Amino acid sequence: AHGHLKSVRLPKKFDSRSRGFAFLEFLTRHEAENAYAALRHTHLLGRHLVLEWAEEAEQDIEVLRKKAGVGYGDGGELPGRKRKLEMAEDNTGGGDEE
């Protein structure tokens, strides 16, 4: 164990899969520094574990929304997102109308 965690957040994609990163909050900065020092050269499942300190500066909510990208609250389509195509029911028997 490298310290006591206060919280853990695992962001998810729209299809509920993991985005491949997490946010860990330790009880004290000292515990966070110990974990960072112990884990910074770790490999996990064949990949190098990348550790970064979170930015401590407060940011405006509008700046954060712009960083989040398209489709946030404006009703716009998300890029690369598949749309469901709804077909109208055809009660004519499938033939051409005359």
CNS distance restraints for C-alpha pairs under 8 A (distance, minus, plus):
assign (resid   2 and name CA) (resid  31 and name CA) 6.65 0.50 0.50
assign (resid   2 and name CA) (resid  32 and name CA) 7.91 0.50 0.50
assign (resid   2 and name CA) (resid  34 and name CA) 6.32 0.50 0.50
assign (resid   2 and name CA) (resid  35 and name CA) 4.90 0.50 0.50
assign (resid   2 and name CA) (resid  38 and name CA) 7.60 0.50 0.50
assign (resid   3 and name CA) (resid  26 and name CA) 6.93 0.50 0.50
assign (resid   3 and name CA) (resid  27 and name CA) 7.84 0.50 0.50
assign (resid   3 and name CA) (resid  31 and name CA) 4.89 0.50 0.50
assign (resid   3 and name CA) (resid  32 and name CA) 6.98 0.50 0.50
assign (resid   3 and name CA) (resid  34 and name CA) 7.51 0.50 0.50
assign (resid   3 and name CA) (resid  35 and name CA) 6.75 0.50 0.50
assign (resid   4 and name CA) (resid  26 and name CA) 5.84 0.50 0.50
assign (resid   4 and name CA) (resid  27 and name CA) 5.96 0.50 0.50
assign (resid   4 and name CA) (resid  31 and name CA) 7.13 0.50 0.50
assign (resid   5 and name CA) (resid  24 and name CA) 7.01 0.50 0.50
assign (resid   5 and name CA) (resid  25 and name CA) 5.82 0.50 0.50
assign (resid   5 and name CA) (resid  26 and name CA) 4.31 0.50 0.50
assign (resid   5 and name CA) (resid  27 and name CA) 5.86 0.50 0.50
assign (resid   6 and name CA) (resid  24 and name CA) 7.77 0.50 0.50
assign (resid   6 and name CA) (resid  25 and name CA) 5.32 0.50 0.50
assign (resid   6 and name CA) (resid  26 and name CA) 5.02 0.50 0.50
assign (resid   6 and name CA) (resid  27 and name CA) 5.25 0.50 0.50
assign (resid   7 and name CA) (resid  24 and name CA) 5.99 0.50 0.50
assign (resid   7 and name CA) (resid  25 and name CA) 5.09 0.50 0.50
assign (resid   7 and name CA) (resid  26 and name CA) 7.03 0.50 0.50
assign (resid   8 and name CA) (resid  22 and name CA) 7.02 0.50 0.50
assign (resid   8 and name CA) (resid  23 and name CA) 5.69 0.50 0.50
assign (resid   8 and name CA) (resid  24 and name CA) 4.69 0.50 0.50
assign (resid   8 and name CA) (resid  25 and name CA) 6.37 0.50 0.50
assign (resid   9 and name CA) (resid  22 and name CA) 5.62 0.50 0.50
assign (resid   9 and name CA) (resid  23 and name CA) 5.07 0.50 0.50
assign (resid   9 and name CA) (resid  24 and name CA) 6.64 0.50 0.50
assign (resid  10 and name CA) (resid  18 and name CA) 6.92 0.50 0.50
assign (resid  10 and name CA) (resid  19 and name CA) 7.72 0.50 0.50
assign (resid  10 and name CA) (resid  21 and name CA) 6.61 0.50 0.50
assign (resid  10 and name CA) (resid  22 and name CA) 4.67 0.50 0.50
assign (resid  10 and name CA) (resid  23 and name CA) 6.63 0.50 0.50
assign (resid  11 and name CA) (resid  18 and name CA) 6.32 0.50 0.50
assign (resid  11 and name CA) (resid  19 and name CA) 5.96 0.50 0.50
assign (resid  11 and name CA) (resid  21 and name CA) 7.14 0.50 0.50
assign (resid  11 and name CA) (resid  22 and name CA) 6.64 0.50 0.50
assign (resid  12 and name CA) (resid  16 and name CA) 5.29 0.50 0.50
assign (resid  12 and name CA) (resid  17 and name CA) 5.48 0.50 0.50
assign (resid  12 and name CA) (resid  18 and name CA) 4.60 0.50 0.50
assign (resid  12 and name CA) (resid  19 and name CA) 5.32 0.50 0.50
assign (resid  13 and name CA) (resid  17 and name CA) 5.36 0.50 0.50
assign (resid  13 and name CA) (resid  18 and name CA) 6.12 0.50 0.50
assign (resid  13 and name CA) (resid  19 and name CA) 5.80 0.50 0.50
assign (resid  25 and name CA) (resid  32 and name CA) 7.68 0.50 0.50
assign (resid  26 and name CA) (resid  31 and name CA) 6.40 0.50 0.50
assign (resid  26 and name CA) (resid  32 and name CA) 5.62 0.50 0.50
assign (resid  27 and name CA) (resid  31 and name CA) 7.09 0.50 0.50
assign (resid  27 and name CA) (resid  32 and name CA) 7.95 0.50 0.50
assign (resid  28 and name CA) (resid  32 and name CA) 6.52 0.50 0.50
assign (resid  29 and name CA) (resid  33 and name CA) 6.13 0.50 0.50
assign (resid  30 and name CA) (resid  34 and name CA) 6.23 0.50 0.50
assign (resid  31 and name CA) (resid  35 and name CA) 6.22 0.50 0.50
assign (resid  32 and name CA) (resid  36 and name CA) 6.09 0.50 0.50
assign (resid  33 and name CA) (resid  37 and name CA) 6.12 0.50 0.50
assign (resid  34 and name CA) (resid  38 and name CA) 6.14 0.50 0.50
assign (resid  35 and name CA) (resid  39 and name CA) 5.95 0.50 0.50
assign (resid  36 and name CA) (resid  40 and name CA) 5.63 0.50 0.50
assign (resid  36 and name CA) (resid  51 and name CA) 7.05 0.50 0.50
assign (resid  39 and name CA) (resid  49 and name CA) 7.78 0.50 0.50
assign (resid  40 and name CA) (resid  49 and name CA) 6.92 0.50 0.50
assign (resid  40 and name CA) (resid  50 and name CA) 6.97 0.50 0.50
assign (resid  40 and name CA) (resid  51 and name CA) 6.21 0.50 0.50
assign (resid  41 and name CA) (resid  48 and name CA) 7.24 0.50 0.50
assign (resid  41 and name CA) (resid  49 and name CA) 7.06 0.50 0.50
assign (resid  42 and name CA) (resid  48 and name CA) 6.15 0.50 0.50
assign (resid  42 and name CA) (resid  49 and name CA) 5.59 0.50 0.50
assign (resid  43 and name CA) (resid  47 and name CA) 5.24 0.50 0.50
assign (resid  43 and name CA) (resid  48 and name CA) 4.35 0.50 0.50
assign (resid  43 and name CA) (resid  49 and name CA) 5.43 0.50 0.50
assign (resid  44 and name CA) (resid  48 and name CA) 6.25 0.50 0.50
assign (resid  44 and name CA) (resid  49 and name CA) 6.11 0.50 0.50
assign (resid  59 and name CA) (resid  63 and name CA) 6.69 0.50 0.50
assign (resid  59 and name CA) (resid  64 and name CA) 6.94 0.50 0.50
assign (resid  60 and name CA) (resid  64 and name CA) 6.56 0.50 0.50
assign (resid  61 and name CA) (resid  65 and name CA) 6.20 0.50 0.50
assign (resid  62 and name CA) (resid  66 and name CA) 6.26 0.50 0.50
assign (resid  63 and name CA) (resid  67 and name CA) 6.29 0.50 0.50
assign (resid  64 and name CA) (resid  68 and name CA) 6.23 0.50 0.50
assign (resid  65 and name CA) (resid  69 and name CA) 6.96 0.50 0.50
assign (resid  65 and name CA) (resid  72 and name CA) 7.13 0.50 0.50
assign (resid  66 and name CA) (resid  70 and name CA) 7.78 0.50 0.50
assign (resid  68 and name CA) (resid  72 and name CA) 7.29 0.50 0.50
assign (resid  70 and name CA) (resid  76 and name CA) 7.07 0.50 0.50
assign (resid  70 and name CA) (resid  77 and name CA) 7.67 0.50 0.50
assign (resid  70 and name CA) (resid  78 and name CA) 6.27 0.50 0.50
assign (resid  70 and name CA) (resid  79 and name CA) 7.84 0.50 0.50
assign (resid  71 and name CA) (resid  75 and name CA) 6.04 0.50 0.50
assign (resid  71 and name CA) (resid  76 and name CA) 4.79 0.50 0.50
assign (resid  71 and name CA) (resid  77 and name CA) 5.73 0.50 0.50
assign (resid  71 and name CA) (resid  78 and name CA) 5.29 0.50 0.50
assign (resid  72 and name CA) (resid  76 and name CA) 7.65 0.50 0.50
assign (resid  77 and name CA) (resid  81 and name CA) 7.59 0.50 0.50
assign (resid  90 and name CA) (resid  94 and name CA) 6.85 0.50 0.50
assign (resid  92 and name CA) (resid  97 and name CA) 7.81 0.50 0.50
